[in-house]
Amino acid sequence: MIKLNRPVCPHPDALARGNYKHPANKEALKAANSDKCMYCESKISQISFAEIEHFKPKDNDKFPHLEFVWENLGYSCQKCNNQKSNKFHNDTPYIDPYHDEPANYFYAAGTWLFVKNGCERADLSIRDIGLNRPELLEKRLEKITEIQKAITACYRTGNVSLRDFALAELRREAETKKEYSFFVKALISAHAV
Ligand SMILES: [Zn+2]
């Protein structure tokens, strides 16, 4: 999970009319997230259909008044959205990437997402949204294996300027728009690249 910036709602009228799935609004959230799920950082169009996620569940017995509130909407993959379902803990809300800085609550070690300082909100986020589910571990492994191989290759070259160029290219893989950047960034920092 990484920090996301909430875009300005391009079509507030749609929300006022009771439509939270307006294409222009969905597109704005997609662009702001670089097409990545707000929770798991998977590029959504590569794995499934994108969904408009209600951070606080819109169910009648939960937060129905927040169903059409822009600040409660996010862009997520079906898997995270389904797994989170209508769960929510008032006293220990999930980490909200549009509001919280996830790096203050989580750290990445290899393919796993861990909780910093025993934070219960982060722990519940991992468990309830399934942020270490097998298929995510597999996809992260593919990504970090590829990066690890590239780092090793960089250090094996005798040509320093070529190596520096390749390392600079690798650092771009940790940019926020890239898939699983939270994990790639951790790997790259471990090598002091
Ligand atoms: Zn997801």
Residues whose N, C-alpha, C, O or C-beta is under 5 A from the ligand:
A	BS01	ZN	C37 Y39 C40 C77 C80
